[in-house]
Amino acid sequence: MLFRQLFDSESSTYTYLIADAETKEAILIDPVLEQVDRDLKLLQELGLTLRYCLETHVHADHITGTAKLRQATGCLGIVPDKADVGCADRQIKDGENLGLVSITIEAIATPGHTDSHMTYYVNRDRVLTGDALFIRGCGRTDFQSGDAGTLFDSVTQRLFTLPDETLVYPAHDYRGHTVSTIGEEKQWNPRFVGRSRDNFIEFMGKLNLPDPKKIMEAIPANERCGNLVAAS
């Protein structure tokens, strides 16, 4: 398996490139519009054919590169099954698998940051946790039908029950971390360690965070697969 972690500095977003080393077929998870040229160049350099663009959720802090990548490569755009994205080629459900020859990606429903959030369990040794679980943190729950109690359940019941050695690759990092493990987060993540469900809900309710800078343009564009202008 070829695995690459790519970074967008403006939104602190990680995009993940996963490819089958034999067939050269590839998947991009959470692509960013402004980084499409970078991603296309890397695909070309590595001799890869992009099969899928896969989203963990409808993002509020950046516009997805799916529409532009789909136009350039003919790939399919895939989103979680409860996401309000009518232009997607496929919606993936909890427990469903998406894969290439040597790669299996299992969708694990982890709502809470949004009501349609998915984590992707890759070859049973790493999870792409989107905004559900960060390295020593987690995504906010104060918009897009977010719910702190639901997020607590998703992380503690769906993610923290995976093997401790499972690698954790989040959708964002704001402090320079690139990878963690489930065991580390169970031991050191201050959002969850020593907190009850009620305490977590209370804590998340007091964060009072500013809206993401691009929220007004990002959400409607991402509901159109990254198209900036609505179809007439």
C-alpha positions in Angstrom: 0.0 0.0 0.0 1.2 3.5 -0.9 0.2 6.0 1.8 0.8 9.7 1.8 -0.2 12.5 4.2 -0.6 15.9 2.5 -1.2 19.2 4.2 -3.0 22.5 3.5 -1.5 25.2 5.6 -4.5 27.7 5.3 -7.0 25.3 6.8 -4.6 23.0 8.6 -6.3 20.1 6.7 -4.7 16.7 6.0 -5.5 15.0 2.7 -4.7 11.4 2.5 -3.6 9.6 -0.7 -3.9 5.8 -0.6 -3.0 3.6 -3.6 -2.5 0.0 -4.5 1.1 -0.5 -5.3 0.4 -3.1 -8.0 -2.6 -1.8 -9.9 -1.6 1.9 -9.3 -5.3 2.8 -8.5 -5.7 5.5 -5.9 -8.1 7.1 -3.4 -7.9 10.7 -2.1 -9.6 11.4 1.3 -10.7 14.9 2.1 -9.1 16.8 -0.9 -8.8 20.6 -0.7 -9.7 22.7 -3.7 -6.6 24.9 -3.5 -4.4 21.9 -3.5 -5.8 20.1 -6.5 -2.9 21.0 -8.8 -0.5 19.6 -6.2 -2.5 16.4 -5.9 -2.8 15.9 -9.7 1.0 16.4 -10.0 1.7 13.8 -7.4 -0.7 11.4 -9.0 1.1 11.9 -12.3 4.6 11.6 -10.8 3.7 8.3 -9.0 1.9 6.9 -12.1 -1.4 6.6 -10.3 -5.0 6.6 -11.5 -7.5 8.3 -9.2 -10.5 6.1 -8.7 -12.3 7.8 -5.8 -12.5 11.0 -3.8 -13.8 10.2 -0.3 -15.1 12.6 2.3 -15.2 12.1 6.0 -18.0 14.8 6.2 -19.3 18.0 4.8 -16.5 20.4 5.8 -17.0 24.0 7.0 -13.4 25.2 6.9 -12.4 24.5 3.3 -13.9 23.7 0.0 -13.4 20.1 -1.3 -11.4 19.5 -4.4 -13.7 16.7 -5.5 -15.5 18.5 -8.3 -12.3 19.6 -9.9 -10.6 16.3 -9.5 -13.7 14.5 -10.9 -13.6 16.7 -13.9 -9.8 16.1 -14.4 -9.7 12.4 -13.8 -13.2 10.9 -14.1 -13.0 9.6 -10.5 -16.1 9.0 -8.4 -17.0 11.3 -5.5 -18.1 9.4 -2.3 -19.7 10.9 0.8 -21.2 9.5 4.1 -24.7 8.2 3.5 -26.5 10.9 5.7 -24.7 13.8 4.1 -26.9 16.2 2.1 -24.8 16.0 -1.1 -27.0 15.1 -4.0 -24.2 15.4 -6.6 -22.1 12.5 -5.1 -21.6 9.4 -7.2 -22.1 7.2 -4.1 -23.0 7.5 -0.5 -21.2 5.0 1.9 -22.9 3.5 4.9 -21.7 2.4 8.3 -20.0 -1.0 7.9 -19.7 -0.8 4.2 -16.3 -1.4 2.5 -14.6 0.6 -0.2 -11.4 -0.8 -1.6 -8.8 -1.5 -4.2 -7.2 -4.9 -4.8 -4.9 -4.9 -1.7 -6.7 -2.2 0.3 -9.9 -2.4 2.3 -11.5 0.8 3.7 -14.3 0.2 6.2 -16.7 3.0 7.0 -17.3 3.6 10.7 -20.1 6.0 11.5 -18.8 8.6 14.0 -21.4 11.3 14.2 -21.2 14.2 16.6 -19.0 16.8 14.9 -21.7 16.6 12.2 -24.6 14.3 12.0 -23.1 12.4 9.0 -19.5 12.0 9.9 -17.5 8.9 8.9 -14.2 7.5 10.1 -12.4 5.2 7.6 -10.6 2.1 8.9 -7.8 1.2 6.5 -6.5 -2.3 6.3 -7.4 -2.7 10.0 -4.2 -1.0 11.1 -5.0 2.8 10.8 -8.0 5.0 11.0 -8.7 8.3 9.2 -10.7 10.0 11.9 -11.7 13.2 10.2 -12.9 15.7 12.7 -14.2 13.2 15.2 -10.9 12.6 16.9 -7.8 14.8 16.7 -4.4 14.2 18.2 -5.0 15.3 21.8 -8.4 16.9 20.8 -11.6 16.5 18.9 -13.8 18.4 16.5 -16.3 21.0 17.6 -20.0 20.2 18.0 -21.7 23.6 17.8 -23.0 23.7 14.2 -24.0 21.4 11.3 -26.3 19.4 13.6 -23.3 18.6 15.8 -24.0 17.0 19.2 -21.4 16.7 22.0 -23.0 13.6 23.6 -23.1 11.8 20.2 -19.5 12.6 19.6 -18.5 11.3 23.0 -20.3 8.1 22.2 -18.7 7.8 18.8 -15.2 8.2 20.1 -15.5 6.1 23.2 -17.7 3.3 21.8 -16.5 3.1 18.1 -12.9 4.4 18.1 -11.5 3.7 21.6 -12.6 0.1 21.2 -10.2 -0.5 18.3 -6.8 -2.1 19.1 -4.5 0.3 21.0 -1.8 0.0 18.3 -4.2 1.3 15.6 -2.6 4.4 14.0 -4.7 7.6 14.2 -4.6 10.1 11.2 -6.9 13.1 11.7 -8.3 15.5 9.2 -6.7 18.5 11.0 -3.9 19.4 13.3 -3.0 22.8 14.6 0.1 22.0 16.7 2.4 20.1 14.3 1.4 16.5 15.1 1.0 14.1 12.2 0.0 10.7 13.7 -1.0 9.1 17.0 -2.4 5.8 18.1 -5.7 4.8 19.7 -3.8 3.8 22.8 -2.1 7.2 23.1 -5.4 9.0 22.7 -7.1 6.9 25.3 -4.3 7.8 27.7 -3.5 11.4 26.9 -6.4 13.1 25.0 -7.6 15.8 27.5 -11.0 16.0 25.9 -11.8 12.4 27.0 -9.4 11.3 29.7 -11.1 11.4 33.1 -14.3 12.9 31.7 -17.8 11.5 32.0 -20.3 12.0 29.1 -22.0 14.8 31.0 -18.7 16.5 31.8 -17.7 16.3 28.1 -21.0 17.8 27.0 -20.6 20.6 29.5 -17.0 21.3 28.4 -17.8 21.3 24.7 -20.7 23.7 25.4 -18.4 26.3 26.9 -15.8 26.4 24.2 -17.4 29.5 22.5 -15.2 29.2 19.3 -15.4 31.6 16.4 -16.9 30.3 13.2 -14.5 29.0 10.6 -13.4 31.8 8.2 -14.9 30.0 5.2 -18.0 28.6 6.7 -20.4 30.7 4.6 -18.9 29.6 1.3 -17.6 26.2 2.2 -20.7 24.4 3.4 -22.9 25.2 0.4 -20.0 24.6 -2.0 -19.3 21.2 -0.4 -23.0 20.3 -0.6 -22.3 20.7 -4.4 -19.2 18.5 -4.3 -17.0 21.5 -4.4 -18.6 23.4 -7.2 -18.5 27.1 -6.4 -21.5 28.0 -8.4 -24.9 26.3 -8.1 -26.2 24.5 -11.2 -28.8 26.5 -13.0 
